[in-house]
Amino acid sequence: MNRPIENQHVLEIKALPSPREIKTKLPITDQAAALVVETREAIRRILHGQDRERLLIIVGPCSIHDPEAAFEYAAKLKPVADALRDRLLIVMRTYFEKPRTTVGWKGLINDPHLDGTCDIATGMELARTILLKINQSGMPCATELLDPISPQYIADLISWTAIGARTTESQTHREMASGVSMPVGFKNGTEGSLQVAVNAMTAARSPHHFVGINADGQTSIIKTMGNPDRHIVLRGGGGKTNYDAEHVAQAETAVTGEGIARPIMIDCSHDNSSKDHRRQGLVAREALRQFREGRQSIMGLMLESNLNPGKQTWKQGISLAHGVSITDACLGWDETAALLTELAEAITPRPA
């Protein structure tokens, strides 16, 4: 039989350098490791109610496509994070993988040159390089884990991660979340379903066995113990918002049995802002109002922000404006800094 029965639609299979190879080339430093450990523990204290005064803020570009712009953003964010640290725990969005509803640019790891060549080996190394430099600057990092192989390459540099609206219902991602070493936020479904995020929280709490890779890139059986540090991210869906008091109360009730003191983050973008980046401040202020009036189940906010506001369309061969998103529209830096300061000033720490 001459006709092949495997890989009929595959053009190429190319080996990727192993996690060990890339980590050996780009090792985590003691300074970066200490920041990751410290930030993860600080997030856990917020999540489990030992720190009830602060909000966790995940803020930064919708996606990173220009390393230099990312470094510039981190340099601007660091002094603001330091100044507001007694009221806000600020972690920078460093998103390298973008889920697409149909097709489109799938992020810096998949296509680092923005030319369709999909040089994933270079993209993986570049993502790790960016995370190392930003952590070294003293700014902790957050991301969405999309490909289940990626954590072996970059997870040691991540303080908080999300499982996105398109993958929260995926068994593969729930299993992966059960084994990662950082707190995980599960977004509600793209059509607004809260139950898929609740189910994901329950699944990730439990031990799992699944197929993955080890540090040498070998296909392996992964056995996890379950992740105790999980929460929901309300991002709206189906053209409707879910950041109002009624929806927050419903989410709080839905996860009562999980034993987590502060299980709800509000994503101020996506359907909650009606996909208008200028409305993120409105969403943030409403979430803060609920928090100040006693809704302690709210543990944080997510904001999409870049050096400059709005977004631009990426096309091969077209030069891009500096510091402007090529995925979702973002707040500009000036508005972001003002909003973070406003949020912090509205939180009154209780006397020690």
C-alpha positions as CSV (number, residue, x, y, z in Angstrom):
1,M,0.0,0.0,0.0
2,N,1.7,3.2,-1.2
3,R,-0.8,5.7,0.0
4,P,0.2,7.2,3.4
5,I,-2.4,6.9,6.2
6,E,-0.7,9.3,8.6
7,N,0.1,13.0,8.5
8,Q,-1.7,13.5,5.1
9,H,-2.2,17.2,5.8
10,V,1.0,17.9,7.6
11,L,3.7,19.8,5.7
12,E,6.5,19.5,8.3
13,I,7.4,18.2,11.8
14,K,10.3,20.1,13.3
15,A,11.9,19.4,16.7
16,L,11.7,22.2,19.2
17,P,14.6,22.8,21.6
18,S,13.7,21.2,25.0
19,P,12.7,23.2,28.0
20,R,16.0,22.3,29.6
21,E,18.0,23.6,26.7
22,I,16.2,27.0,26.7
23,K,16.3,27.3,30.5
24,T,20.1,26.5,30.4
25,K,20.6,29.2,27.9
26,L,18.3,31.7,29.7
27,P,18.4,30.7,33.4
28,I,16.3,32.3,36.0
29,T,18.3,34.6,38.3
30,D,18.0,34.6,42.1
31,Q,16.5,38.0,42.0
32,A,13.8,37.0,39.5
33,A,13.1,33.8,41.4
34,A,12.7,35.6,44.7
35,L,10.2,38.1,43.1
36,V,8.1,35.3,41.6
37,V,8.0,33.4,44.9
38,E,7.1,36.6,46.9
39,T,4.4,37.7,44.4
40,R,2.8,34.3,44.2
41,E,2.6,34.2,48.0
42,A,1.2,37.7,48.1
43,I,-1.5,36.8,45.6
44,R,-2.4,33.7,47.7
45,R,-2.8,35.9,50.8
46,I,-5.3,38.1,48.9
47,L,-7.1,35.1,47.5
48,H,-7.5,33.2,50.8
49,G,-8.4,36.3,52.8
50,Q,-5.2,36.8,54.9
51,D,-4.8,40.1,53.1
52,R,-8.2,41.8,52.8
53,E,-7.1,45.3,52.3
54,R,-5.5,45.1,48.9
55,L,-6.7,44.4,45.4
56,L,-4.7,42.4,42.8
57,I,-4.4,44.4,39.6
58,I,-3.4,42.6,36.4
59,V,-2.5,45.4,34.0
60,G,-0.7,45.7,30.7
61,P,-0.9,45.1,27.0
62,C,-3.5,42.8,25.5
63,S,-0.6,41.0,23.8
64,I,3.1,41.7,23.5
65,H,4.4,42.1,19.9
66,D,7.3,44.5,20.4
67,P,9.8,43.6,23.2
68,E,11.2,47.2,23.4
69,A,7.7,48.6,23.9
70,A,7.1,45.9,26.6
71,F,10.3,46.9,28.5
72,E,9.3,50.6,28.2
73,Y,5.8,49.8,29.6
74,A,7.4,47.8,32.5
75,A,9.7,50.7,33.3
76,K,6.7,53.1,33.6
77,L,4.6,50.6,35.6
78,K,7.3,49.8,38.2
79,P,7.4,53.1,40.1
80,V,3.6,53.3,40.1
81,A,3.4,49.7,41.5
82,D,5.9,50.6,44.2
83,A,4.1,53.8,45.2
84,L,0.7,52.1,45.5
85,R,1.8,48.7,46.9
86,D,0.1,49.2,50.3
87,R,-3.3,49.2,48.5
88,L,-2.8,47.5,45.2
89,L,-0.7,44.5,44.2
90,I,0.1,45.3,40.6
91,V,1.3,42.5,38.2
92,M,2.1,43.2,34.5
93,R,0.2,41.4,31.7
94,T,2.8,39.7,29.6
95,Y,0.6,37.7,27.1
96,F,2.5,35.8,24.4
97,E,-0.3,33.4,23.2
98,K,-3.5,34.7,21.7
99,P,-6.5,32.4,21.2
100,R,-8.4,33.3,18.0
101,T,-12.1,32.8,17.4
102,T,-11.2,31.9,13.8
103,V,-7.8,32.9,12.5
104,G,-5.3,35.7,13.0
105,W,-1.9,36.5,14.6
106,K,-1.6,33.9,17.4
107,G,1.0,35.7,19.5
108,L,4.7,36.3,19.9
109,I,5.5,32.7,20.7
110,N,3.8,31.4,17.6
111,D,4.9,34.2,15.2
112,P,7.6,36.3,16.7
113,H,8.6,38.0,13.4
114,L,5.0,39.0,12.6
115,D,5.4,37.7,9.1
116,G,3.6,34.3,9.0
117,T,6.9,32.3,9.3
118,C,5.8,31.0,12.7
119,D,9.3,30.6,14.0
120,I,8.1,29.1,17.3
121,A,11.6,28.1,18.6
122,T,12.6,31.8,18.4
123,G,9.3,32.8,19.8
124,M,9.7,30.6,22.9
125,E,13.2,31.9,23.5
126,L,12.1,35.5,23.0
127,A,9.2,35.1,25.4
128,R,11.5,33.8,28.1
129,T,14.0,36.6,27.4
130,I,11.2,39.2,27.9
131,L,10.0,37.6,31.1
132,L,13.5,37.5,32.5
133,K,14.2,41.1,31.8
134,I,10.9,42.3,33.2
135,N,11.2,40.2,36.4
136,Q,14.8,41.4,36.8
137,S,13.5,45.0,36.7
138,G,11.3,44.1,39.7
139,M,8.0,43.9,37.9
140,P,6.2,40.5,38.4
141,C,4.5,39.0,35.3
142,A,1.1,37.4,34.5
143,T,0.0,35.6,31.3
144,E,-2.6,33.3,29.8
145,L,-1.4,29.8,29.3
146,L,-2.8,28.6,26.0
147,D,-0.6,25.8,24.7
148,P,-0.2,23.0,27.3
149,I,3.5,22.6,26.4
150,S,4.4,26.3,27.0
151,P,4.5,26.2,30.8
152,Q,7.6,23.9,30.8
153,Y,9.4,26.8,29.1
154,I,8.2,29.9,30.9
155,A,6.1,29.1,34.0
156,D,8.9,29.6,36.5
157,L,8.8,33.3,35.5
158,I,5.0,33.7,35.9
159,S,3.4,34.9,39.2
160,W,-0.3,34.6,38.0
161,T,-1.9,32.9,35.1
162,A,-5.3,32.9,33.4
163,I,-7.1,30.1,31.5
164,G,-9.1,32.0,28.9
165,A,-12.7,32.1,28.0
166,R,-12.2,29.8,25.0
167,T,-10.2,27.1,27.0
168,T,-11.8,27.2,30.4
169,E,-14.1,24.3,29.3
170,S,-11.1,22.3,28.0
171,Q,-10.2,19.2,30.0
172,T,-6.6,19.6,28.9
173,H,-6.4,23.1,30.4
174,R,-8.1,22.1,33.6
175,E,-5.6,19.3,34.0
176,M,-2.7,21.7,33.3
177,A,-4.0,24.2,35.8
178,S,-4.1,21.5,38.5
179,G,-0.4,21.2,38.2
180,V,1.0,24.7,37.7
181,S,2.7,26.4,40.6
182,M,1.0,29.8,40.6
183,P,-2.6,31.0,41.3
184,V,-4.9,30.5,38.3
185,G,-7.9,32.6,37.2
186,F,-10.6,30.9,35.1
187,K,-12.6,33.2,32.8
188,N,-16.3,32.6,32.2
189,G,-17.2,31.3,28.7
190,T,-17.3,33.6,25.7
191,E,-21.1,33.5,25.7
192,G,-21.1,34.5,29.4
193,S,-21.6,31.0,31.0
194,L,-20.4,31.1,34.6
195,Q,-20.8,27.4,35.2
196,V,-17.9,26.4,33.0
197,A,-15.6,28.5,35.1
198,V,-17.0,27.0,38.3
199,N,-16.6,23.5,36.9
200,A,-13.0,24.4,35.9
201,M,-12.2,25.5,39.4
202,T,-13.6,22.2,40.8
203,A,-11.6,20.2,38.3
204,A,-8.3,22.0,38.8
205,R,-8.6,21.4,42.6
206,S,-8.4,17.6,42.0
207,P,-5.3,15.4,41.2
208,H,-5.0,14.4,37.5
209,H,-2.9,12.2,35.3
210,F,-2.3,13.3,31.7
211,V,0.2,13.3,28.8
212,G,2.7,16.1,28.7
213,I,6.5,16.7,28.3
214,N,9.3,16.7,30.8
215,A,12.3,19.1,31.0
216,D,14.0,17.2,28.2
217,G,11.1,17.4,25.9
218,Q,10.2,13.7,26.2
219,T,6.5,12.7,26.1
220,S,5.7,11.9,29.7
221,I,2.9,11.0,32.1
222,I,2.2,14.0,34.3
223,K,0.7,13.4,37.7
224,T,-0.6,16.4,39.6
225,M,-1.8,17.0,43.2
226,G,-4.4,19.7,42.4
227,N,-4.1,23.5,42.7
228,P,-5.6,25.1,45.8
229,D,-5.2,28.6,44.4
230,R,-8.0,29.2,41.9
231,H,-10.6,31.8,41.2
232,I,-13.1,33.1,38.7
233,V,-12.6,36.0,36.3
234,L,-15.8,37.7,35.2
235,R,-15.3,39.1,31.7
236,G,-18.8,39.3,30.4
237,G,-19.9,37.4,27.3
238,G,-22.5,37.2,24.5
239,G,-22.6,40.9,24.3
240,K,-23.6,41.3,28.0
241,T,-21.7,42.5,31.1
242,N,-21.4,40.6,34.3
243,Y,-19.5,43.0,36.6
244,D,-22.6,44.4,38.4
245,A,-23.5,43.6,42.0
246,E,-26.1,40.9,41.0
247,H,-23.6,38.9,38.8
248,V,-20.9,39.2,41.4
249,A,-23.2,37.9,44.1
250,Q,-24.2,35.0,41.8
251,A,-20.5,34.2,41.3
252,E,-19.9,34.4,45.0
253,T,-22.7,31.9,45.7
254,A,-21.6,29.6,42.9
255,V,-18.2,29.0,44.4
256,T,-19.2,29.0,48.1
257,G,-18.2,25.4,48.5
258,E,-14.6,26.0,47.3
259,G,-13.5,27.5,50.6
260,I,-11.8,30.5,49.0
261,A,-12.3,33.8,50.7
262,R,-11.9,36.1,47.7
263,P,-12.7,34.1,44.6
264,I,-13.7,36.8,42.0
265,M,-11.7,39.0,39.7
266,I,-13.4,41.5,37.4
267,D,-12.0,41.8,33.8
268,C,-12.7,45.4,32.9
269,S,-12.2,44.7,29.2
270,H,-13.9,42.4,26.7
271,D,-17.7,42.2,27.0
272,N,-17.7,44.0,30.3
273,S,-16.5,47.2,28.5
274,S,-18.6,46.4,25.5
275,K,-15.3,46.0,23.7
276,D,-14.7,49.8,24.1
277,H,-11.3,50.3,25.8
278,R,-12.4,53.7,27.1
279,R,-15.1,52.1,29.3
280,Q,-12.6,50.1,31.4
281,G,-12.4,52.9,33.9
282,L,-16.1,52.8,34.4
283,V,-16.1,49.0,35.1
284,A,-13.1,49.4,37.5
285,R,-14.8,52.1,39.5
286,E,-18.0,50.1,39.8
287,A,-16.1,47.0,41.0
288,L,-14.2,49.1,43.5
289,R,-17.5,50.6,44.7
290,Q,-18.8,47.1,45.5
291,F,-15.5,46.2,47.2
292,R,-15.6,49.3,49.4
293,E,-19.2,48.6,50.3
294,G,-18.3,45.2,51.7
295,R,-18.2,42.8,48.8
296,Q,-14.9,41.2,50.0
297,S,-15.3,38.4,47.5
298,I,-13.8,40.7,44.9
299,M,-10.0,40.1,44.9
300,G,-8.9,42.0,41.9
301,L,-9.2,43.7,38.5
302,M,-7.8,43.1,35.1
303,L,-7.1,46.1,32.7
304,E,-5.8,46.1,29.1
305,S,-3.3,48.9,28.8
306,N,-0.5,49.9,26.5
307,L,1.9,52.9,26.0
308,N,-0.6,54.5,23.6
309,P,-4.4,54.0,23.4
310,G,-6.5,52.1,21.0
311,K,-5.4,49.5,18.5
312,Q,-3.9,49.2,15.1
313,T,-4.4,46.6,12.3
314,W,-1.4,44.4,11.7
315,K,-0.7,43.5,8.1
316,Q,2.5,41.9,6.7
317,G,4.8,44.6,5.3
318,I,3.1,47.5,7.0
319,S,5.0,49.5,9.6
320,L,3.4,49.7,13.1
321,A,3.0,52.6,15.4
322,H,5.0,52.3,18.6
323,G,3.2,51.1,21.7
324,V,-0.2,50.5,20.2
325,S,-1.9,47.1,20.5
326,I,-2.3,44.9,17.5
327,T,-5.0,42.8,19.2
328,D,-7.6,44.3,21.6
329,A,-7.8,48.1,22.0
330,C,-6.1,49.2,25.2
331,L,-6.1,52.2,27.5
332,G,-3.1,54.5,27.0
333,W,-0.4,54.9,29.7
334,D,-1.4,58.3,31.0
335,E,-5.0,57.2,31.6
336,T,-3.8,53.9,33.1
337,A,-1.5,55.6,35.6
338,A,-4.3,58.1,36.6
339,L,-6.8,55.3,37.0
340,L,-4.5,53.1,39.2
341,T,-3.8,56.1,41.4
342,E,-7.5,56.9,41.7
343,L,-8.3,53.3,42.6
344,A,-5.6,53.2,45.3
345,E,-6.6,56.5,46.8
346,A,-10.2,55.2,47.1
347,I,-9.1,52.2,49.2
348,T,-8.6,53.2,52.8
349,P,-6.3,50.8,54.7
350,R,-7.6,49.9,58.1
351,P,-5.4,50.8,61.1
352,A,-2.8,48.2,61.9
